[in-house]
Amino acid sequence: MERYYQKEMECMDRDKLLDLQNERLLKQVKNVWDNVPYYRNKMKEKGVTPDDIKSRDDLYKLPFVTKDDLRETYPYGLFARPLKDCVRIHSTSGTTGRRVVAGYTQNDIDLWDDCCARALVAAGGSDEDVVQVGYGYGLFTGGAGLNGGSHKLGCLTIPMSSGNTQRQLQFMTDLGSTILCCTPSYAAYLAESIEEAGIRNKIKLKAGIFGAEAWSESMRASIEDMLGIKAYDIYGLTELSGPGVAFECSAQQGMHINEDHFIAEIIDPETLEPLPMGSKGELVFTSITKEAFPLLRYRTKDICILNEEKCSCGRTHIRMSKPMGRSDDMLIIKGVNVFPSQIESVLIEQGYQPNYQILVDRVNNSDTCEVKVEMPADQFTGELTKLNSMERDLSDAIKTMLGIKVKVRLVAPRSIQRSEGKAVRVIDNRKI
């Protein structure tokens, strides 16, 4: 099993891989043209037919797909297979608009399991491991993806889902979990809980696979130190197939994209023109093996860089950097571009855990920004003078990073609600 995932497909000669991509792309374009009227109309509007696509070099001729398209065609308008051929549905949370619904054939599920099994192998996993899946199950893709990958690899799988922290810790110790899969914010919370319970010496974890939300290198270092593990990033989107689109190897120098299933591009988010390898821009994916819900040139809105240099792990699939923000959720405060990850890195550098919220508002036509940060438990004394001094110091450090002044409010430990799914980092009342 390990030989297949690590050597055969992932270390394929680049020329052979590109030939495979071209073959699968042409087949997929024909599939979408024949079976998805909505996308066929988009192609016609752009004056493109399947005959115009000869290889991946012609991707630029195809129209983009965005989340607006997915919402407009809800629920089944982008399905390329009849419902009788589909076996599962997954969906986004719908917190920012109408839900996105993605369908899967059994073959789609099998290929998704393969991708997630590769991620586990890259994190040092084998059929000797006990994998605790702390991602949410149900419509969310996290639990199902890693659960399927763990089964595929032959690991003993604990389908914990999210929440019920005491039970998480009990099973972690009693069953000897060696790999933890959950969101990074929940991993940090579990680490805090392990320290409080005094059971660090009973934990057998060696690795964690954390995704579904942005997390900084500083947060990675903090989690690795607190849990005594190596923390691996994993990338995915409900629209494509969930976690396993890309994953980190032991080098931790970017996430390898499963290029036999997905073709990645980088575009300028303003001009929408393709950018050369190594450029910073918006990540675009084309799924070349998905049957039920195939997306061509899907704009992820994630900002990153692609790297085709040979990786020390031996894998030949290109790597994507950790997303550096999103083209659609970057905050503009007082005319300055602000990403939550920038504030998070300052907090960790100053000795705080990444438990915070950013509250943005507009008062008298002027932007205001307040950052609520939990105080370290050993420094929480309630002494007002000390508190004010700590707030000023942290505010100054954030200003140095961002170039604008923000208000910092230190709050009691554990007073900010913990997330069992994606952490709610930003509350922007200007949009309400």
Summary of the structure (lengths in Angstrom):
residues: 432
radius of gyration: 22.3
end to end distance: 50.7
largest distance: 72.4
contacts: 1431
relative contact order: 0.11
helix: 37%
strand: 23%
